[in-house]
Amino acid sequence: MKPFILNSKERLIKSDNEFSNKFYKEHISNFILNFVIFIWI
């Protein structure tokens, strides 16, 4: 039982990291775009 719980936790963390990385990259690029546009105006 314990190894299984540990495994599922690791899997959760892994998938969460992948998701947040994707989310983070998209938001950073959006933020930079908005920032540049804001400076231009």
N, CA, C and O atoms as a Maestro MAE file, in Angstrom:
{
 s_m_m2io_version
 :::
 2.0.0
}

f_m_ct {
 s_m_title
 :::
 protein
 m_atom[164] {
  # First column is atom index #
  i_m_mmod_type
  r_m_x_coord
  r_m_y_coord
  r_m_z_coord
  i_m_residue_number
  s_m_chain_name
  s_m_pdb_residue_name
  s_m_pdb_atom_name
  i_m_atomic_number
  :::
  1 25 0.836 -1.202 0.000 1 A "MET " " N  " 7
  2 3 0.000 0.000 0.000 1 A "MET " " CA " 6
  3 2 0.876 1.260 0.000 1 A "MET " " C  " 6
  4 15 0.626 2.184 -0.774 1 A "MET " " O  " 8
  5 25 1.873 1.302 0.839 2 A "LYS " " N  " 7
  6 3 2.717 2.500 0.931 2 A "LYS " " CA " 6
  7 2 3.411 2.835 -0.388 2 A "LYS " " C  " 6
  8 15 3.352 3.983 -0.829 2 A "LYS " " O  " 8
  9 25 4.062 1.873 -1.025 3 A "PRO " " N  " 7
  10 3 4.721 2.198 -2.299 3 A "PRO " " CA " 6
  11 2 3.739 2.740 -3.327 3 A "PRO " " C  " 6
  12 15 4.069 3.624 -4.117 3 A "PRO " " O  " 8
  13 25 2.532 2.198 -3.305 4 A "PHE " " N  " 7
  14 3 1.518 2.648 -4.261 4 A "PHE " " CA " 6
  15 2 1.180 4.121 -4.024 4 A "PHE " " C  " 6
  16 15 1.110 4.914 -4.964 4 A "PHE " " O  " 8
  17 25 0.973 4.470 -2.760 5 A "ILE " " N  " 7
  18 3 0.649 5.862 -2.408 5 A "ILE " " CA " 6
  19 2 1.794 6.781 -2.830 5 A "ILE " " C  " 6
  20 15 1.571 7.847 -3.404 5 A "ILE " " O  " 8
  21 25 3.006 6.357 -2.542 6 A "LEU " " N  " 7
  22 3 4.178 7.141 -2.912 6 A "LEU " " CA " 6
  23 2 4.224 7.331 -4.427 6 A "LEU " " C  " 6
  24 15 4.489 8.422 -4.931 6 A "LEU " " O  " 8
  25 25 3.959 6.238 -5.131 7 A "ASN " " N  " 7
  26 3 3.980 6.263 -6.585 7 A "ASN " " CA " 6
  27 2 2.961 7.245 -7.139 7 A "ASN " " C  " 6
  28 15 3.279 8.055 -8.010 7 A "ASN " " O  " 8
  29 25 1.748 7.173 -6.637 8 A "SER " " N  " 7
  30 3 0.699 8.053 -7.143 8 A "SER " " CA " 6
  31 2 1.023 9.511 -6.813 8 A "SER " " C  " 6
  32 15 0.726 10.417 -7.593 8 A "SER " " O  " 8
  33 25 1.629 9.721 -5.657 9 A "LYS " " N  " 7
  34 3 2.035 11.087 -5.292 9 A "LYS " " CA " 6
  35 2 3.082 11.604 -6.273 9 A "LYS " " C  " 6
  36 15 2.990 12.732 -6.758 9 A "LYS " " O  " 8
  37 25 4.068 10.777 -6.555 10 A "GLU " " N  " 7
  38 3 5.118 11.184 -7.498 10 A "GLU " " CA " 6
  39 2 4.514 11.481 -8.859 10 A "GLU " " C  " 6
  40 15 4.879 12.449 -9.526 10 A "GLU " " O  " 8
  41 25 3.580 10.621 -9.257 11 A "ARG " " N  " 7
  42 3 2.947 10.809 -10.559 11 A "ARG " " CA " 6
  43 2 2.178 12.127 -10.579 11 A "ARG " " C  " 6
  44 15 2.213 12.866 -11.563 11 A "ARG " " O  " 8
  45 25 1.492 12.405 -9.491 12 A "LEU " " N  " 7
  46 3 0.728 13.645 -9.381 12 A "LEU " " CA " 6
  47 2 1.662 14.849 -9.493 12 A "LEU " " C  " 6
  48 15 1.394 15.794 -10.235 12 A "LEU " " O  " 8
  49 25 2.749 14.797 -8.752 13 A "ILE " " N  " 7
  50 3 3.719 15.900 -8.770 13 A "ILE " " CA " 6
  51 2 4.282 16.078 -10.177 13 A "ILE " " C  " 6
  52 15 4.436 17.200 -10.659 13 A "ILE " " O  " 8
  53 25 4.588 14.952 -10.828 14 A "LYS " " N  " 7
  54 3 5.166 15.003 -12.165 14 A "LYS " " CA " 6
  55 2 4.207 15.664 -13.147 14 A "LYS " " C  " 6
  56 15 4.587 16.575 -13.882 14 A "LYS " " O  " 8
  57 25 2.962 15.197 -13.153 15 A "SER " " N  " 7
  58 3 1.983 15.742 -14.091 15 A "SER " " CA " 6
  59 2 1.695 17.206 -13.756 15 A "SER " " C  " 6
  60 15 1.491 18.027 -14.651 15 A "SER " " O  " 8
  61 25 1.681 17.521 -12.471 16 A "ASP " " N  " 7
  62 3 1.442 18.890 -12.039 16 A "ASP " " CA " 6
  63 2 2.572 19.791 -12.522 16 A "ASP " " C  " 6
  64 15 2.330 20.918 -12.953 16 A "ASP " " O  " 8
  65 25 3.792 19.302 -12.451 17 A "ASN " " N  " 7
  66 3 4.939 20.070 -12.916 17 A "ASN " " CA " 6
  67 2 4.858 20.328 -14.409 17 A "ASN " " C  " 6
  68 15 5.102 21.443 -14.870 17 A "ASN " " O  " 8
  69 25 4.516 19.295 -15.160 18 A "GLU " " N  " 7
  70 3 4.397 19.462 -16.608 18 A "GLU " " CA " 6
  71 2 3.327 20.493 -16.927 18 A "GLU " " C  " 6
  72 15 3.511 21.353 -17.788 18 A "GLU " " O  " 8
  73 25 2.216 20.396 -16.226 19 A "PHE " " N  " 7
  74 3 1.115 21.328 -16.463 19 A "PHE " " CA " 6
  75 2 1.540 22.755 -16.123 19 A "PHE " " C  " 6
  76 15 1.335 23.674 -16.916 19 A "PHE " " O  " 8
  77 25 2.127 22.936 -14.953 20 A "SER " " N  " 7
  78 3 2.513 24.278 -14.523 20 A "SER " " CA " 6
  79 2 3.608 24.852 -15.416 20 A "SER " " C  " 6
  80 15 3.656 26.062 -15.640 20 A "SER " " O  " 8
  81 25 4.484 23.990 -15.926 21 A "ASN " " N  " 7
  82 3 5.519 24.460 -16.843 21 A "ASN " " CA " 6
  83 2 4.892 25.012 -18.110 21 A "ASN " " C  " 6
  84 15 5.263 26.087 -18.581 21 A "ASN " " O  " 8
  85 25 3.941 24.270 -18.659 22 A "LYS " " N  " 7
  86 3 3.251 24.702 -19.867 22 A "LYS " " CA " 6
  87 2 2.515 26.011 -19.587 22 A "LYS " " C  " 6
  88 15 2.617 26.977 -20.344 22 A "LYS " " O  " 8
  89 25 1.781 26.017 -18.494 23 A "PHE " " N  " 7
  90 3 0.999 27.176 -18.076 23 A "PHE " " CA " 6
  91 2 1.920 28.388 -17.906 23 A "PHE " " C  " 6
  92 15 1.624 29.483 -18.384 23 A "PHE " " O  " 8
  93 25 3.026 28.168 -17.225 24 A "TYR " " N  " 7
  94 3 3.994 29.219 -16.925 24 A "TYR " " CA " 6
  95 2 4.573 29.800 -18.209 24 A "TYR " " C  " 6
  96 15 4.655 31.019 -18.364 24 A "TYR " " O  " 8
  97 25 4.973 28.925 -19.128 25 A "LYS " " N  " 7
  98 3 5.559 29.393 -20.388 25 A "LYS " " CA " 6
  99 2 4.563 30.231 -21.172 25 A "LYS " " C  " 6
  100 15 4.904 31.299 -21.682 25 A "LYS " " O  " 8
  101 25 3.334 29.745 -21.267 26 A "GLU " " N  " 7
  102 3 2.315 30.489 -22.010 26 A "GLU " " CA " 6
  103 2 2.082 31.844 -21.368 26 A "GLU " " C  " 6
  104 15 1.957 32.852 -22.064 26 A "GLU " " O  " 8
  105 25 2.023 31.874 -20.047 27 A "HIS " " N  " 7
  106 3 1.744 33.129 -19.363 27 A "HIS " " CA " 6
  107 2 2.911 34.090 -19.438 27 A "HIS " " C  " 6
  108 15 2.714 35.300 -19.551 27 A "HIS " " O  " 8
  109 25 4.114 33.569 -19.376 28 A "ILE " " N  " 7
  110 3 5.292 34.435 -19.484 28 A "ILE " " CA " 6
  111 2 5.324 35.082 -20.867 28 A "ILE " " C  " 6
  112 15 5.571 36.282 -20.985 28 A "ILE " " O  " 8
  113 25 5.078 34.301 -21.898 29 A "SER " " N  " 7
  114 3 5.099 34.865 -23.251 29 A "SER " " CA " 6
  115 2 3.991 35.900 -23.413 29 A "SER " " C  " 6
  116 15 4.195 36.936 -24.046 29 A "SER " " O  " 8
  117 25 2.826 35.626 -22.847 30 A "ASN " " N  " 7
  118 3 1.725 36.589 -22.898 30 A "ASN " " CA " 6
  119 2 2.092 37.858 -22.146 30 A "ASN " " C  " 6
  120 15 1.839 38.969 -22.611 30 A "ASN " " O  " 8
  121 25 2.685 37.676 -20.994 31 A "PHE " " N  " 7
  122 3 3.070 38.812 -20.164 31 A "PHE " " CA " 6
  123 2 4.084 39.694 -20.889 31 A "PHE " " C  " 6
  124 15 3.959 40.919 -20.894 31 A "PHE " " O  " 8
  125 25 5.079 39.072 -21.496 32 A "ILE " " N  " 7
  126 3 6.102 39.824 -22.229 32 A "ILE " " CA " 6
  127 2 5.459 40.578 -23.387 32 A "ILE " " C  " 6
  128 15 5.766 41.746 -23.627 32 A "ILE " " O  " 8
  129 25 4.576 39.908 -24.093 33 A "LEU " " N  " 7
  130 3 3.881 40.546 -25.215 33 A "LEU " " CA " 6
  131 2 3.116 41.774 -24.732 33 A "LEU " " C  " 6
  132 15 3.230 42.853 -25.314 33 A "LEU " " O  " 8
  133 25 2.346 41.604 -23.677 34 A "ASN " " N  " 7
  134 3 1.566 42.714 -23.135 34 A "ASN " " CA " 6
  135 2 2.472 43.835 -22.654 34 A "ASN " " C  " 6
  136 15 2.167 45.013 -22.841 34 A "ASN " " O  " 8
  137 25 3.562 43.476 -22.050 35 A "PHE " " N  " 7
  138 3 4.507 44.451 -21.525 35 A "PHE " " CA " 6
  139 2 5.096 45.282 -22.668 35 A "PHE " " C  " 6
  140 15 5.170 46.508 -22.585 35 A "PHE " " O  " 8
  141 25 5.510 44.601 -23.725 36 A "VAL " " N  " 7
  142 3 6.095 45.288 -24.885 36 A "VAL " " CA " 6
  143 2 5.063 46.213 -25.513 36 A "VAL " " C  " 6
  144 15 5.368 47.357 -25.850 36 A "VAL " " O  " 8
  145 25 3.852 45.720 -25.668 37 A "ILE " " N  " 7
  146 3 2.781 46.542 -26.259 37 A "ILE " " CA " 6
  147 2 2.523 47.756 -25.372 37 A "ILE " " C  " 6
  148 15 2.333 48.867 -25.866 37 A "ILE " " O  " 8
  149 25 2.517 47.536 -24.067 38 A "PHE " " N  " 7
  150 3 2.278 48.620 -23.118 38 A "PHE " " CA " 6
  151 2 3.358 49.695 -23.247 38 A "PHE " " C  " 6
  152 15 3.051 50.887 -23.226 38 A "PHE " " O  " 8
  153 25 4.598 49.287 -23.380 39 A "ILE " " N  " 7
  154 3 5.704 50.240 -23.521 39 A "ILE " " CA " 6
  155 2 5.562 51.005 -24.839 39 A "ILE " " C  " 6
  156 15 5.793 52.213 -24.895 39 A "ILE " " O  " 8
  157 25 5.180 50.288 -25.892 40 A "TRP " " N  " 7
  158 3 5.030 50.912 -27.199 40 A "TRP " " CA " 6
  159 2 3.997 52.032 -27.140 40 A "TRP " " C  " 6
  160 15 4.186 53.090 -27.741 40 A "TRP " " O  " 8
  161 25 2.917 51.799 -26.424 41 A "ILE " " N  " 7
  162 3 1.812 52.773 -26.335 41 A "ILE " " CA " 6
  163 2 2.088 53.772 -25.222 41 A "ILE " " C  " 6
  164 15 1.282 54.672 -24.985 41 A "ILE " " O  " 8
  :::
 }
 m_bond[163] {
  # First column is bond index #
  i_m_from
  i_m_to
  i_m_order
  :::
  1 1 2 1
  2 2 3 1
  3 3 4 2
  4 3 5 1
  5 5 6 1
  6 6 7 1
  7 7 8 2
  8 7 9 1
  9 9 10 1
  10 10 11 1
  11 11 12 2
  12 11 13 1
  13 13 14 1
  14 14 15 1
  15 15 16 2
  16 15 17 1
  17 17 18 1
  18 18 19 1
  19 19 20 2
  20 19 21 1
  21 21 22 1
  22 22 23 1
  23 23 24 2
  24 23 25 1
  25 25 26 1
  26 26 27 1
  27 27 28 2
  28 27 29 1
  29 29 30 1
  30 30 31 1
  31 31 32 2
  32 31 33 1
  33 33 34 1
  34 34 35 1
  35 35 36 2
  36 35 37 1
  37 37 38 1
  38 38 39 1
  39 39 40 2
  40 39 41 1
  41 41 42 1
  42 42 43 1
  43 43 44 2
  44 43 45 1
  45 45 46 1
  46 46 47 1
  47 47 48 2
  48 47 49 1
  49 49 50 1
  50 50 51 1
  51 51 52 2
  52 51 53 1
  53 53 54 1
  54 54 55 1
  55 55 56 2
  56 55 57 1
  57 57 58 1
  58 58 59 1
  59 59 60 2
  60 59 61 1
  61 61 62 1
  62 62 63 1
  63 63 64 2
  64 63 65 1
  65 65 66 1
  66 66 67 1
  67 67 68 2
  68 67 69 1
  69 69 70 1
  70 70 71 1
  71 71 72 2
  72 71 73 1
  73 73 74 1
  74 74 75 1
  75 75 76 2
  76 75 77 1
  77 77 78 1
  78 78 79 1
  79 79 80 2
  80 79 81 1
  81 81 82 1
  82 82 83 1
  83 83 84 2
  84 83 85 1
  85 85 86 1
  86 86 87 1
  87 87 88 2
  88 87 89 1
  89 89 90 1
  90 90 91 1
  91 91 92 2
  92 91 93 1
  93 93 94 1
  94 94 95 1
  95 95 96 2
  96 95 97 1
  97 97 98 1
  98 98 99 1
  99 99 100 2
  100 99 101 1
  101 101 102 1
  102 102 103 1
  103 103 104 2
  104 103 105 1
  105 105 106 1
  106 106 107 1
  107 107 108 2
  108 107 109 1
  109 109 110 1
  110 110 111 1
  111 111 112 2
  112 111 113 1
  113 113 114 1
  114 114 115 1
  115 115 116 2
  116 115 117 1
  117 117 118 1
  118 118 119 1
  119 119 120 2
  120 119 121 1
  121 121 122 1
  122 122 123 1
  123 123 124 2
  124 123 125 1
  125 125 126 1
  126 126 127 1
  127 127 128 2
  128 127 129 1
  129 129 130 1
  130 130 131 1
  131 131 132 2
  132 131 133 1
  133 133 134 1
  134 134 135 1
  135 135 136 2
  136 135 137 1
  137 137 138 1
  138 138 139 1
  139 139 140 2
  140 139 141 1
  141 141 142 1
  142 142 143 1
  143 143 144 2
  144 143 145 1
  145 145 146 1
  146 146 147 1
  147 147 148 2
  148 147 149 1
  149 149 150 1
  150 150 151 1
  151 151 152 2
  152 151 153 1
  153 153 154 1
  154 154 155 1
  155 155 156 2
  156 155 157 1
  157 157 158 1
  158 158 159 1
  159 159 160 2
  160 159 161 1
  161 161 162 1
  162 162 163 1
  163 163 164 2
  :::
 }
}
